[in-house]
Amino acid sequence: MAARPPAKRTPPSRTPLPVLDPERHAPSPQRPVRARARRMASSMEIRPHHHAWGQLVFSAQGAVRVETQDGERGHAFIVPPGRAVWIPPGVQHAVTAIQQADLRTLYVQAGALPWPACRVMEASPLMQAVVQALADGDTPAAPQGAEQARVQALTTLLLDEAQRARPVPLGLPLPQEPRLRRLCQALLDDPGRHTDLAGWATEVGASERTLHRLFRAELGTGFREWRAQLLLAHGLTLAARGTPMGVIAAELGYASASAFSAMVTRTVGMPPKRFFAQA
């Protein structure tokens, strides 16, 4: 038996955080990168918003989920410590803390980094240290003298380190169709809920056959494949905390570590320990 039927769960309630005045931390040609730190309790969220500059988001501790909407293309990125998400200028995005998280945000002047689409990358210890140094020294007033030279050196180092960072294939496409969007959003909030489409049909008001067709038409994949990618992403966040494999399996609704290991191996062609070490 691959997975046990999950008990009915209450979806986690979210606590919205206000979007702080973006102009206060807006980058400029003189200061092409601005940095800030923010602590988020579990289930806190920063509501959807966008701005004219790019943004690099990572958590120094705890996992976060970043959801983006660029025209008709939506994605969800589940990001453990050690990974960062790049959001290009103008792309709508929201951030939710999966666990208590120490969020680090970089506001990057348009054109300073070359990527036109969202991506996940490694956040090396050097990158994290430079971001922290920039956040500690970021003030509304522009730096002067020796401090200005220091900020410029840190900014140059950070932009170079970001462009050298290894891309990581994390990210789930999100649908536009309202019923399928509700299903995917509920799974993002609670990955262990309903292991097949039969469990979702009544809840979202569509037949099992209709949901199957919508997955193929909107996301180009099946429910099981999409859900497997979601479970892998959540497993990665748990593994980053040193969680034992048996506990990861139970958290994600699997009856045993071996059942979870079989799913991972079937999905990515390697056992969990190897996948989590490389992802």
C-alpha positions as CSV (number, residue, x, y, z in Angstrom):
1,M,0.0,0.0,0.0
2,A,1.7,3.2,-1.2
3,A,-0.1,5.8,0.9
4,R,-2.6,5.7,3.8
5,P,-5.9,7.6,3.5
6,P,-5.4,10.9,5.3
7,A,-7.8,12.1,8.0
8,K,-9.9,15.1,7.2
9,R,-7.9,18.2,8.1
10,T,-8.7,21.8,8.7
11,P,-6.8,24.0,6.2
12,P,-4.2,26.2,8.0
13,S,-5.4,29.7,8.6
14,R,-3.2,32.5,7.3
15,T,-2.1,35.7,8.9
16,P,-1.6,38.4,6.3
17,L,1.3,40.8,6.6
18,P,1.1,44.3,5.1
19,V,3.1,44.9,2.0
20,L,5.5,47.6,3.2
21,D,6.0,50.8,1.3
22,P,7.9,49.6,-1.8
23,E,9.4,52.9,-2.6
24,R,11.3,52.9,0.8
25,H,13.5,50.1,-0.5
26,A,13.4,50.9,-4.2
27,P,16.7,50.3,-6.0
28,S,18.3,53.0,-8.2
29,P,21.3,53.4,-10.5
30,Q,23.3,54.6,-7.5
31,R,22.0,51.7,-5.3
32,P,21.1,48.9,-7.7
33,V,20.5,46.4,-4.9
34,R,18.6,47.0,-1.7
35,A,18.3,44.3,1.0
36,R,16.0,43.7,4.0
37,A,15.3,41.0,6.6
38,R,11.9,40.1,7.9
39,R,10.8,37.3,10.3
40,M,7.6,35.5,9.5
41,A,5.7,33.1,11.8
42,S,4.3,29.9,10.3
43,S,1.4,30.5,7.9
44,M,2.0,34.2,7.7
45,E,1.7,35.5,4.2
46,I,2.6,38.6,2.2
47,R,-0.3,39.2,-0.2
48,P,0.1,39.4,-4.0
49,H,1.8,42.5,-5.3
50,H,4.3,43.6,-7.9
51,H,6.8,46.3,-8.6
52,A,9.1,47.7,-11.3
53,W,12.3,46.0,-10.1
54,G,13.3,42.4,-9.7
55,Q,13.4,40.5,-6.4
56,L,15.5,37.7,-5.0
57,V,13.9,35.9,-2.1
58,F,15.3,33.3,0.2
59,S,14.9,32.2,3.8
60,A,17.9,32.0,6.1
61,Q,15.9,29.6,8.3
62,G,12.6,27.8,7.7
63,A,10.8,27.2,4.4
64,V,8.7,29.6,2.4
65,R,6.4,29.2,-0.6
66,V,6.5,31.8,-3.3
67,E,3.6,32.0,-5.8
68,T,3.9,34.0,-9.0
69,Q,1.6,35.1,-11.7
70,D,3.0,36.4,-15.0
71,G,0.1,36.9,-17.4
72,E,-1.6,33.5,-17.7
73,R,1.4,31.6,-16.3
74,G,1.3,30.9,-12.6
75,H,3.9,28.9,-10.6
76,A,4.4,27.9,-7.0
77,F,8.0,27.5,-5.6
78,I,8.5,25.7,-2.3
79,V,11.9,27.0,-1.1
80,P,13.9,25.5,1.8
81,P,16.9,27.3,3.3
82,G,19.9,27.3,0.9
83,R,17.7,28.0,-2.2
84,A,16.5,31.4,-3.6
85,V,13.8,32.4,-6.0
86,W,14.3,35.1,-8.7
87,I,11.2,37.1,-9.6
88,P,11.6,39.4,-12.6
89,P,10.4,43.0,-12.7
90,G,6.6,43.4,-13.0
91,V,5.7,39.8,-12.0
92,Q,3.0,39.5,-9.4
93,H,4.1,37.4,-6.4
94,A,3.1,36.4,-2.9
95,V,5.1,34.8,-0.1
96,T,3.8,32.3,2.5
97,A,5.8,30.9,5.4
98,I,5.5,27.1,5.6
99,Q,7.5,27.2,8.8
100,Q,8.7,30.0,10.9
101,A,11.1,31.7,8.6
102,D,13.8,34.4,8.6
103,L,13.1,36.0,5.2
104,R,15.7,37.8,3.2
105,T,14.6,40.0,0.3
106,L,16.8,41.7,-2.3
107,Y,15.3,44.4,-4.5
108,V,17.3,44.5,-7.7
109,Q,17.2,47.2,-10.3
110,A,15.8,46.1,-13.7
111,G,18.5,44.9,-15.9
112,A,21.1,44.1,-13.2
113,L,20.3,40.4,-13.5
114,P,19.7,38.8,-16.9
115,W,16.8,36.4,-16.4
116,P,13.4,37.2,-17.9
117,A,11.5,34.4,-16.1
118,C,11.3,33.1,-12.6
119,R,13.9,30.6,-11.5
120,V,15.2,28.8,-8.3
121,M,18.9,28.8,-7.6
122,E,21.3,27.7,-4.9
123,A,21.9,30.4,-2.3
124,S,25.5,29.7,-1.3
125,P,26.8,30.5,2.1
126,L,28.7,33.4,0.6
127,M,25.6,34.8,-1.1
128,Q,23.7,34.5,2.2
129,A,26.4,36.3,4.1
130,V,26.6,39.1,1.6
131,V,22.8,39.6,1.7
132,Q,22.9,39.7,5.5
133,A,25.6,42.3,5.4
134,L,23.7,44.4,2.9
135,A,20.5,44.1,5.0
136,D,22.3,45.1,8.2
137,G,23.6,48.2,6.6
138,D,20.6,49.2,4.5
139,T,19.3,52.7,5.5
140,P,16.9,55.1,3.9
141,A,19.7,57.6,3.4
142,A,22.3,56.7,0.7
143,P,25.6,55.6,2.1
144,Q,28.6,58.0,1.8
145,G,32.4,57.7,1.8
146,A,33.9,54.5,3.0
147,E,30.4,53.0,3.6
148,Q,29.4,53.7,0.0
149,A,32.5,51.9,-1.3
150,R,31.7,48.9,0.9
151,V,28.1,48.7,-0.3
152,Q,29.3,48.9,-3.9
153,A,31.8,46.1,-3.4
154,L,29.2,43.9,-1.7
155,T,26.7,44.7,-4.5
156,T,29.2,43.7,-7.2
157,L,30.0,40.5,-5.3
158,L,26.4,39.6,-4.8
159,L,25.4,40.1,-8.4
160,D,28.3,38.0,-9.6
161,E,27.5,35.2,-7.0
162,A,23.9,35.2,-8.2
163,Q,24.8,34.7,-11.8
164,R,27.2,31.9,-10.9
165,A,24.5,30.1,-8.7
166,R,23.4,26.7,-9.9
167,P,19.8,26.7,-11.1
168,V,17.6,24.2,-9.3
169,P,14.5,22.6,-11.0
170,L,12.0,23.4,-8.3
171,G,8.6,24.9,-9.3
172,L,5.0,23.8,-9.9
173,P,2.8,25.2,-12.7
174,L,-0.5,26.6,-11.4
175,P,-3.8,26.5,-13.4
176,Q,-6.2,29.3,-14.3
177,E,-9.4,27.3,-14.2
178,P,-11.1,28.1,-10.9
179,R,-12.0,24.6,-9.8
180,L,-8.5,23.2,-10.6
181,R,-6.9,26.3,-9.0
182,R,-8.8,25.5,-5.7
183,L,-7.7,21.9,-5.8
184,C,-4.0,22.9,-6.4
185,Q,-4.1,25.6,-3.8
186,A,-5.6,23.2,-1.2
187,L,-2.8,20.7,-2.0
188,L,-0.2,23.4,-1.6
189,D,-1.6,24.1,1.9
190,D,-1.9,20.4,2.9
191,P,0.1,18.0,0.6
192,G,-1.1,14.9,2.4
193,R,-4.8,15.6,1.7
194,H,-6.7,13.3,-0.8
195,T,-4.3,11.0,-2.7
196,D,-6.5,10.7,-5.8
197,L,-9.0,12.7,-7.9
198,A,-12.0,10.8,-6.5
199,G,-11.4,12.5,-3.1
200,W,-11.4,16.0,-4.7
201,A,-14.3,15.6,-7.1
202,T,-17.1,16.5,-4.6
203,E,-15.0,19.1,-2.8
204,V,-14.3,21.3,-5.9
205,G,-17.5,20.6,-7.8
206,A,-16.2,18.7,-10.8
207,S,-16.2,15.1,-11.8
208,E,-13.1,12.9,-11.6
209,R,-13.1,12.8,-15.4
210,T,-13.3,16.6,-15.7
211,L,-10.5,17.1,-13.3
212,H,-8.3,14.6,-15.2
213,R,-9.0,16.5,-18.4
214,L,-8.3,19.9,-16.8
215,F,-4.9,18.7,-15.5
216,R,-3.8,17.7,-18.9
217,A,-5.2,20.7,-20.7
218,E,-4.0,23.4,-18.2
219,L,-0.8,21.9,-16.8
220,G,0.3,19.4,-19.4
221,T,0.6,16.6,-16.8
222,G,-1.6,14.3,-14.7
223,F,-2.7,14.7,-11.1
224,R,-0.4,12.0,-9.7
225,E,2.6,13.5,-11.5
226,W,1.8,17.0,-10.3
227,R,1.2,15.8,-6.7
228,A,4.5,13.8,-6.8
229,Q,6.4,16.9,-7.6
230,L,4.7,18.8,-4.8
231,L,5.6,16.0,-2.3
232,L,9.2,16.0,-3.5
233,A,9.4,19.8,-2.8
234,H,7.9,19.4,0.6
235,G,10.1,16.5,1.3
236,L,13.1,18.6,0.4
237,T,12.1,21.3,3.0
238,L,11.8,18.6,5.7
239,A,15.1,17.0,4.7
240,A,16.8,20.4,5.0
241,R,15.8,20.4,8.7
242,G,17.4,17.0,9.2
243,T,14.0,15.2,9.5
244,P,14.4,11.4,9.5
245,M,13.0,9.7,6.3
246,G,10.3,7.9,8.3
247,V,9.0,11.1,9.7
248,I,9.0,12.7,6.2
249,A,7.0,9.8,4.9
250,A,4.5,10.1,7.7
251,E,4.2,13.9,7.3
252,L,3.3,13.4,3.6
253,G,0.8,10.6,4.2
254,Y,2.9,7.5,3.4
255,A,2.5,4.4,5.5
256,S,6.3,3.8,5.6
257,A,9.6,5.2,4.6
258,S,10.0,2.4,2.0
259,A,6.7,3.4,0.3
260,F,7.8,7.1,0.2
261,S,11.3,6.0,-1.1
262,A,9.6,4.0,-3.9
263,M,7.6,7.1,-5.0
264,V,10.7,9.2,-5.1
265,T,12.7,6.7,-7.0
266,R,9.8,6.2,-9.5
267,T,9.5,9.9,-10.0
268,V,13.1,11.1,-10.3
269,G,15.0,7.8,-10.9
270,M,17.1,8.0,-7.7
271,P,16.5,7.3,-4.0
272,P,15.5,10.1,-1.7
273,K,18.8,10.6,0.1
274,R,20.6,11.1,-3.3
275,F,17.9,13.3,-4.7
276,F,17.7,15.6,-1.6
277,A,21.5,15.9,-1.6
278,Q,21.5,17.1,-5.2
279,A,18.3,19.1,-5.4
